Amino acid sequence: MASIPHMNKTILITGAAGFIGSQMADWIVGNHPEYEVVGIDTLRGGFPENVHPKITFYKMDAGDAELAKIFAKHRPVYVYHFAAYAAEGLSPFIRTFNYRNNVVATANVVNQCIAYDVKRLIFTSSMAVYGKGKPPFDEEAAPAPIDPYGIAKYACELDIEVAGEQHGLDWCVIRPHNVYGPKQNIWDKYRNVLGIWMYQQMKGEAMTIFGDGEQKRAFSYIGDCLPPLWRAATDPRASKQIINLGSGVFYSINEANAVMRKVIGAGKDVHVEARHEVKNAYPTWQKSERILDYHDKTNLADGLAVMWQWAQKQPERPQFVWPEYELEKGLYSFWKKND
Ligand SMILES: NC(=O)c1ccc[n+]([C@@H]2O[C@H](COP(=O)([O-])OP(=O)(O)OC[C@H]3O[C@@H](n4cnc5c(N)ncnc54)[C@H](O)[C@@H]3O)[C@@H](O)[C@H]2O)c1
């Protein structure tokens, strides 16, 4: 028997006060006002100012049992699960938190999506799942993560896939890479290299580069990613697909820093201890063009110029420092307390 069409027009976004979640909510409110947006967020990594006034917002952990009540009340048709703590380099030092917050919380979201017949779950995984693989990373490549964050994202992907096989949950897994732009958290010293540099520049500090800076990464402007994220939910071709999302143009960290200094018109860099990270990480993008109509429209200099304008208008906030690491052994000097 054909399934009954989902009549509801509500979309649930987890991580709605964060960077991608709040940008997605703004985009849906602006482009698809026929949908009601409901958001949840712990506000640990995002900010109330990011939350669009037209959305219904709950301060809540995605791993919380209370999430069932949100699903029961709003009956979302699509769920964007963005909530995560994406500090990849820090994840070996906050291991149990990483798995609880990323894997266990995702399991709770998956449970509710199955129980409430969500039409599609869109999960933002990460390029971190490719780990030691050989770039450019293709979606068909076998995952080989090198840190707990990448392992957590891969575990979530597998769990979602299995929920699809056993319970018929429809899903789309997106693997974004180094997305940047306005509303990104620039006050967290553990993640988002471009945002860290902007914060350091505004504080009159040198911009830190880990190791020799020759590691290569691709950077993706948020505005280019939003329409494809919409199609990840709504296009039949995105059903049960894993898709890389973002720019195929890669830079060494030194080159990206040179672009940043040009955009800012000032700044200096300093090399610090190398981290445990992959040397080169950049993906293929053809599948995103084909299925999600992704276009790499915004080059790094132009995207950074927009973000820098925004960053300078932001309120003063203290830089976030993890209150108590789970493990101090092997911690890099630049993250030790009382540096
Ligand atoms: N920005 C990128 O470059 C990038 C790249 C690859 C993958 N991703 C993934 O995209 C998603 C969004 O990333 P972002 O850059 O917007 O990060 P972000 O930190 O700006 O947003 C995440 C939001 O989730 C919230 N959150 C964290 N754990 C939560 C929980 N258990 N329950 C409820 N809320 C919680 C945080 O408070 C934050 O507001 C994440 O899953 C991240 O792993 C991002």
PDBQT file of the ligand as one rigid body, heavy atoms in Angstrom, charges set to zero:
ROOT
HETATM    1  N1  LIG A 401      31.388  24.094   9.840  1.00  0.00    +0.000 N 
HETATM    2  C1  LIG A 401      32.071  23.152   9.223  1.00  0.00    +0.000 C 
HETATM    3  O1  LIG A 401      33.061  23.424   8.577  1.00  0.00    +0.000 OA
HETATM    4  C2  LIG A 401      31.649  21.710   9.286  1.00  0.00    +0.000 A 
HETATM    5  C3  LIG A 401      32.363  20.787   8.538  1.00  0.00    +0.000 A 
HETATM    6  C4  LIG A 401      31.990  19.440   8.594  1.00  0.00    +0.000 A 
HETATM    7  C5  LIG A 401      30.916  19.069   9.362  1.00  0.00    +0.000 A 
HETATM    8  N2  LIG A 401      30.235  20.001  10.089  1.00  0.00    +0.000 N 
HETATM    9  C6  LIG A 401      29.121  19.552  10.894  1.00  0.00    +0.000 C 
HETATM   10  O2  LIG A 401      28.020  20.417  10.682  1.00  0.00    +0.000 OA
HETATM   11  C7  LIG A 401      27.266  20.546  11.882  1.00  0.00    +0.000 C 
HETATM   12  C8  LIG A 401      27.101  22.002  12.236  1.00  0.00    +0.000 C 
HETATM   13  O3  LIG A 401      28.384  22.578  12.424  1.00  0.00    +0.000 OA
HETATM   14  P1  LIG A 401      28.576  24.107  12.746  1.00  0.00    +0.000 P 
HETATM   15  O4  LIG A 401      29.807  24.537  12.079  1.00  0.00    +0.000 OA
HETATM   16  O5  LIG A 401      27.322  24.832  12.493  1.00  0.00    +0.000 OA
HETATM   17  O6  LIG A 401      28.885  24.046  14.308  1.00  0.00    +0.000 OA
HETATM   18  P2  LIG A 401      28.308  24.986  15.476  1.00  0.00    +0.000 P 
HETATM   19  O7  LIG A 401      29.073  24.634  16.696  1.00  0.00    +0.000 OA
HETATM   20  O8  LIG A 401      28.301  26.390  15.046  1.00  0.00    +0.000 OA
HETATM   21  O9  LIG A 401      26.819  24.481  15.610  1.00  0.00    +0.000 OA
HETATM   22  C9  LIG A 401      26.480  23.341  16.318  1.00  0.00    +0.000 C 
HETATM   23  C10 LIG A 401      25.396  23.721  17.298  1.00  0.00    +0.000 C 
HETATM   24  O10 LIG A 401      24.963  22.532  17.948  1.00  0.00    +0.000 OA
HETATM   25  C11 LIG A 401      24.766  22.813  19.315  1.00  0.00    +0.000 C 
HETATM   26  N3  LIG A 401      24.920  21.529  20.004  1.00  0.00    +0.000 N 
HETATM   27  C12 LIG A 401      26.045  20.793  20.179  1.00  0.00    +0.000 A 
HETATM   28  N4  LIG A 401      25.764  19.638  20.770  1.00  0.00    +0.000 NA
HETATM   29  C13 LIG A 401      24.422  19.639  20.985  1.00  0.00    +0.000 A 
HETATM   30  C14 LIG A 401      23.528  18.714  21.542  1.00  0.00    +0.000 A 
HETATM   31  N5  LIG A 401      23.943  17.539  22.022  1.00  0.00    +0.000 N 
HETATM   32  N6  LIG A 401      22.211  19.025  21.580  1.00  0.00    +0.000 NA
HETATM   33  C15 LIG A 401      21.758  20.200  21.086  1.00  0.00    +0.000 A 
HETATM   34  N7  LIG A 401      22.560  21.129  20.567  1.00  0.00    +0.000 NA
HETATM   35  C16 LIG A 401      23.891  20.850  20.511  1.00  0.00    +0.000 A 
HETATM   36  C17 LIG A 401      25.802  23.843  19.675  1.00  0.00    +0.000 C 
HETATM   37  O11 LIG A 401      25.418  24.589  20.812  1.00  0.00    +0.000 OA
HETATM   38  C18 LIG A 401      25.879  24.654  18.404  1.00  0.00    +0.000 C 
HETATM   39  O12 LIG A 401      25.016  25.768  18.456  1.00  0.00    +0.000 OA
HETATM   40  C19 LIG A 401      28.012  19.726  12.921  1.00  0.00    +0.000 C 
HETATM   41  O13 LIG A 401      27.420  18.463  12.985  1.00  0.00    +0.000 OA
HETATM   42  C20 LIG A 401      29.398  19.605  12.376  1.00  0.00    +0.000 C 
HETATM   43  O14 LIG A 401      30.039  18.441  12.834  1.00  0.00    +0.000 OA
HETATM   44  C21 LIG A 401      30.582  21.313  10.067  1.00  0.00    +0.000 A 
ENDROOT
TORSDOF 0
